[in-house]
């Protein structure tokens, strides 16, 4: 019976609600638009939090709102909001959108004509994914037909200030408005993220703590906006009622903490205004106290204390920035501009919350715009601080230079005094060092000469052996080959004469002689004898030429400078190195018409041999046992020099190898293939001739050595 009576009473209340309370209905007659209804709703404060739905419907204490977005007091009361909606369009799915995502608890009641009602519970205490609409705004369906009116109530509670920016529209228009809000906040978040990463990069570049503190301030400033707009609980902790309330305290508190540390460090507050520095630092205690108090669950008290602290701190920081700016500190001037923009945005935000300014897009985005501009301007200020660092560094360097010059003057005066004493005491040491350097140079020269002498001794023994073992036999062969050729020719002529005589005396023997000559291949024997004699003559001449080349190459008996033919020396060197070519490497010679020059022929021949053997090694390293290797030898003269070019198309060398090429014991050959002394000796030999060695090499292409020898030794 009680339930039937309650339903009957509720129906009567709904039927006469307009007449009884004088409630002006919300008339929706603008299809395709969202209309704000803040001025067409009534609010009721339930301080004891005991009022039921029936009590709210029968209460005459509702107060008509005069604001587009009514503001409710910061208290622990429960508030009832009442509205009557009249649909004058064909829209079948009207939606109520409450764009204030930080309400702890909100219950939506839709009163039916029968007196019954539908209710939907929402708010931060309801897990995000259990809401009918998965969005941080509170969205409710209004099931009201065309031409009908229906009464709706909202039961609201929050532990922080509450505003009621209520709009009605179709599901599509509400979704479009929400999409626009999300998109603009995404742009804001992008600016915050870019500035955060930019300043973090600057911190790792200059290692100034101001940048690190500012990164923390940017992070918590952006996160504060994300909490206020409901994006933080939506994406980071959608099912935690505790975090939804706690983060509204923690995040602004840490934003203030990082702001204080950054401001003190950035504007050098401790240096310029020590008194205000202590005042600002005192707010750190306040903020940490607020965070500690929040763990007791007193979020409303924390919010009230924080609002008061933020207001006072903003004024103190503004005064501090003005005082430091007047002292000419440039970073403080830029900070003052940025802080002015931010304070202006805060003032707009607060005045909107208290109804002094209308709730619209300008006031809605004031905090986001102000914080974004502040972040960008302070980033510029920090970047400008790098110039300040550079100026300070230059001044420090100038001071250091002055001090250095003064120290240099003192040292110079001391040196004048000490120079004589030091000179006397180190005289013997200098003499010892001179003798030691001389001994080391002589040792190095002796080592090089020893290596050179060993090479030349080996070549001398080779030449002597060849001259002794080959020269006499070859002379014997050479001197006897001509008489032998003459005697053989006489015998052949005698055979021809005897053949003619026999044929004339006995023609019948002609056939027998002819058959015998065919049997022994007489004509071929004559040709073969001629070829053998010619081969013996050529071989003897070639051997004599080799012996001559060896003797020219070694020049063991010529230790004094003399005039010599460079082309002849190069030819003798090629004779010696012929066995290195293995018939796979081509020698491309191009000799110019050279005059005789003053030189040490044997030593130059050794240089040529060393460079040719290095060229052969480089070519074999590239081509292996294949053909294609070419060693180019070219000689020519200019006004002052004889030029000898020895090039190859081998492996070539890089710049590092070229720089170390003439160092003693440096070699690119494998162990056992070279000692690293050849080019060092060659370099010394050319220097001894007052000449030059020019290297042109490219890896993978080849190497060219150009030896320049003066026509006349001075």
Long-range contacts (C-beta under 8 A, 24 or more apart in sequence): 6-54, 7-114, 7-115, 7-116, 8-115, 9-54, 9-115, 10-53, 10-54, 10-57, 10-111, 10-115, 10-116, 10-117, 11-113, 11-114, 11-115, 12-115, 13-54, 13-57, 13-58, 13-115, 14-57, 14-111, 14-112, 14-113, 14-115, 14-151, 15-113, 17-57, 17-84, 17-151, 18-84, 18-149, 20-60, 21-60, 21-62, 21-82, 23-62, 23-82, 23-83, 23-84, 24-64, 24-84, 25-84, 25-85, 25-86, 25-149, 26-83, 26-84, 26-85, 26-86, 26-168, 27-86, 27-88, 28-85, 28-86, 28-87, 28-88, 28-89, 28-91, 28-94, 28-168, 28-169, 29-88, 29-89, 30-89, 31-89, 31-90, 31-91, 31-170, 32-170, 32-173, 33-169, 33-173, 34-97, 34-167, 34-168, 34-169, 34-173, 34-174, 34-177, 35-167, 35-168, 35-169, 36-68, 36-69, 36-165, 36-166, 36-167, 36-359, 37-83, 37-166, 37-167, 37-168, 38-65, 38-67, 38-68, 38-69, 38-70, 38-164, 38-165, 38-166, 38-359, 39-65, 39-66, 39-67, 39-68, 40-65, 40-83, 41-65, 41-70, 41-81, 41-82, 41-83, 41-164, 41-166, 42-81, 42-82, 42-83, 43-70, 43-72, 43-79, 43-80, 43-81, 43-82, 43-164, 44-79, 44-80, 44-81, 44-82, 45-72, 45-73, 45-75, 45-77, 45-78, 45-79, 46-77, 46-78, 46-79, 46-80, 47-75, 47-77, 49-76, 49-77, 49-78, 49-157, 51-78, 51-80, 53-109, 53-117, 53-153, 53-155, 56-80, 56-82, 56-153, 56-155, 57-111, 57-151, 57-153, 65-164, 67-355, 67-358, 67-359, 68-165, 68-358, 68-359, 68-360, 69-163, 69-164, 69-165, 69-166, 69-352, 69-355, 69-359, 70-163, 70-164, 70-355, 71-161, 71-162, 71-163, 71-164, 71-353, 71-354, 71-355, 72-156, 72-161, 72-162, 72-163, 72-164, 74-160, 74-161, 74-300, 74-303, 74-304, 75-300, 76-159, 76-300, 77-157, 78-155, 78-156, 78-157, 79-155, 79-156, 79-157, 79-162, 80-153, 80-154, 80-155, 80-156, 81-153, 81-154, 81-155, 81-156, 81-164, 81-166, 82-151, 82-152, 82-153, 82-154, 83-151, 83-152, 83-153, 83-166, 84-149, 84-150, 84-151, 84-152, 85-142, 85-144, 85-149, 85-150, 85-152, 85-168, 86-144, 86-147, 86-148, 86-149, 87-142, 87-144, 87-145, 87-146, 87-147, 87-148, 87-149, 88-146, 88-147, 89-146, 90-146, 91-146, 91-170, 92-145, 93-141, 93-170, 93-171, 94-141, 94-142, 94-144, 94-168, 94-169, 94-170, 95-139, 95-140, 95-141, 95-142, 95-168, 95-169, 95-170, 95-171, 95-174, 96-139, 96-140, 96-141, 96-142, 96-152, 96-166, 96-167, 96-168, 97-137, 97-138, 97-139, 97-166, 97-167, 97-168, 97-169, 97-174, 97-177, 97-178, 98-137, 98-138, 98-139, 98-140, 98-154, 98-164, 98-165, 98-166, 99-137, 99-165, 99-166, 99-167, 99-181, 100-137, 100-138, 100-162, 100-163, 100-164, 100-165, 101-136, 101-137, 101-138, 101-229, 101-230, 101-233, 101-234, 102-158, 102-160, 102-227, 102-228, 102-230, 102-244, 102-248, 103-138, 103-156, 103-157, 103-158, 103-162, 104-157, 104-158, 104-159, 104-241, 104-245, 105-155, 105-156, 105-157, 105-158, 106-138, 106-154, 106-155, 106-156, 106-157, 107-154, 107-155, 108-138, 108-140, 108-152, 108-153, 108-154, 109-152, 109-153, 109-154, 109-155, 110-140, 110-142, 110-143, 110-150, 110-152, 111-150, 111-151, 111-152, 111-153, 112-150, 118-143, 123-157, 124-233, 124-241, 124-244, 124-245, 125-241, 127-238, 127-239, 128-233, 128-234, 128-238, 128-239, 129-238, 129-239, 135-178, 135-234, 136-229, 136-230, 136-231, 136-233, 136-234, 137-178, 137-230, 139-174, 142-168, 159-245, 159-299, 159-300, 159-303, 160-248, 160-299, 160-300, 160-303, 161-303, 161-353, 163-352, 163-353, 163-359, 165-359, 165-364, 181-229, 184-365, 184-368, 185-225, 185-226, 185-229, 185-231, 185-368, 188-222, 188-225, 188-368, 188-372, 189-222, 189-226, 189-231, 191-372, 191-375, 191-376, 192-218, 192-221, 192-222, 192-371, 192-372, 192-375, 193-222, 195-375, 195-376, 195-379, 196-222, 198-379, 199-379, 199-382, 202-382, 202-383, 202-386, 206-386, 206-389, 208-385, 208-389, 209-265, 210-262, 210-265, 210-266, 210-382, 210-385, 211-382, 213-258, 213-261, 213-262, 213-265, 213-266, 214-258, 214-262, 214-266, 214-378, 214-379, 214-382, 216-254, 216-258, 216-261, 216-262, 217-255, 217-258, 217-259, 217-262, 218-375, 219-258, 220-251, 220-252, 220-254, 220-255, 220-258, 221-255, 221-371, 221-375, 222-371, 223-247, 223-251, 223-255, 224-251, 224-252, 224-255, 225-367, 225-368, 225-371, 227-251, 228-367, 245-299, 246-294, 246-299, 248-299, 248-303, 249-290, 249-291, 249-294, 249-299, 249-302, 249-303, 249-306, 250-291, 250-294, 252-306, 252-310, 253-287, 253-288, 253-290, 253-291, 253-294, 253-306, 254-287, 254-291, 256-283, 256-287, 256-306, 256-309, 256-310, 256-313, 257-284, 257-287, 257-288, 259-317, 260-284, 260-287, 260-313, 263-317, 263-320, 263-335, 266-331, 266-335, 266-378, 266-381, 266-382, 266-385, 267-320, 267-321, 267-324, 267-329, 267-331, 267-332, 267-335, 268-324, 268-329, 269-320, 269-324, 272-323, 272-324, 272-327, 272-329, 272-332, 273-320, 273-323, 273-324, 276-316, 276-319, 276-320, 276-323, 279-316, 280-313, 280-316, 280-317, 280-320, 283-309, 283-312, 283-313, 283-316, 310-346, 314-343, 314-346, 318-343, 330-384, 330-388, 331-381, 331-384, 331-385, 331-388, 334-377, 334-378, 334-380, 334-381, 334-384, 335-378, 335-381, 337-377, 338-373, 338-374, 338-377, 338-378, 338-381, 339-374, 341-370, 341-373, 341-374, 341-377, 342-370, 342-371, 342-373, 342-374, 344-370, 345-369, 345-370, 345-371, 345-373, 345-374, 346-370, 444-664, 448-664, 448-677, 448-680, 448-681, 448-684, 451-675, 451-677, 451-681, 452-603, 452-606, 452-681, 455-606, 456-554, 456-556, 456-602, 456-606, 459-550, 459-553, 459-554, 459-556, 459-606, 460-554, 460-556, 462-550, 462-554, 463-550, 463-551, 463-553, 463-554, 463-556, 466-546, 466-547, 466-550, 467-547, 467-550, 467-551, 470-543, 470-547, 471-544, 471-547, 474-540, 474-543, 474-544, 474-547, 475-544, 477-536, 477-540, 478-537, 478-540, 478-541, 478-544, 481-533, 481-536, 481-537, 481-540, 482-537, 484-533, 485-533, 485-537, 488-529, 488-533, 492-526, 492-529, 545-575, 546-575, 548-572, 549-575, 549-576, 550-575, 550-576, 552-601, 552-605, 553-602, 553-605, 553-609, 554-602, 554-605, 555-600, 555-601, 555-602, 555-605, 556-602, 558-600, 558-601, 558-602, 559-600, 559-602, 560-600, 561-598, 561-599, 561-600, 561-713, 562-598, 562-599, 562-600, 562-601, 563-596, 563-597, 563-598, 563-599, 564-596, 564-597, 564-599, 564-601, 564-604, 565-594, 565-596, 566-594, 566-597, 566-599, 566-604, 566-635, 566-642, 566-644, 566-709, 567-591, 567-594, 567-635, 569-601, 569-604, 569-605, 569-608, 570-608, 570-633, 570-635, 570-644, 572-605, 573-605, 573-608, 573-609, 573-612, 574-612, 574-633, 576-609, 577-609, 577-612, 577-613, 577-616, 580-612, 580-613, 580-616, 581-616, 584-623, 584-625, 584-626, 584-627, 584-629, 585-616, 585-619, 585-620, 585-629, 585-630, 585-631, 586-629, 586-630, 586-631, 587-631, 587-633, 588-630, 588-631, 588-632, 588-633, 589-633, 589-634, 590-632, 590-633, 590-634, 590-635, 591-634, 591-635, 592-634, 592-635, 592-636, 592-637, 593-637, 594-635, 594-636, 594-637, 594-642, 595-637, 595-642, 595-711, 597-642, 597-709, 597-710, 597-711, 597-712, 598-712, 598-713, 599-689, 599-709, 599-713, 600-685, 600-688, 600-689, 603-685, 603-688, 604-685, 604-689, 604-709, 606-681, 606-682, 606-685, 607-681, 607-682, 607-685, 607-686, 607-707, 608-644, 608-646, 610-678, 610-679, 610-681, 610-682, 611-646, 611-679, 611-682, 611-705, 612-646, 613-678, 614-678, 614-679, 615-646, 615-647, 615-648, 615-650, 615-703, 616-648, 617-650, 617-669, 617-673, 617-674, 618-648, 618-650, 618-651, 618-652, 618-702, 618-703, 619-648, 619-649, 619-650, 620-650, 621-650, 621-651, 622-649, 622-650, 622-651, 623-650, 632-704, 637-711, 640-710, 640-711, 641-691, 641-708, 641-709, 641-710, 641-711, 642-708, 642-709, 642-710, 642-711, 643-706, 643-707, 643-708, 644-706, 644-707, 644-709, 645-704, 645-705, 645-706, 645-707, 646-704, 646-705, 646-707, 647-702, 647-703, 647-704, 647-705, 648-702, 648-703, 648-704, 649-701, 649-702, 650-702, 650-703, 651-699, 651-700, 651-702, 652-697, 652-698, 652-699, 652-700, 652-701, 652-702, 652-703, 653-697, 653-699, 653-703, 654-699, 658-695, 658-697, 661-695, 662-693, 689-713, 690-714
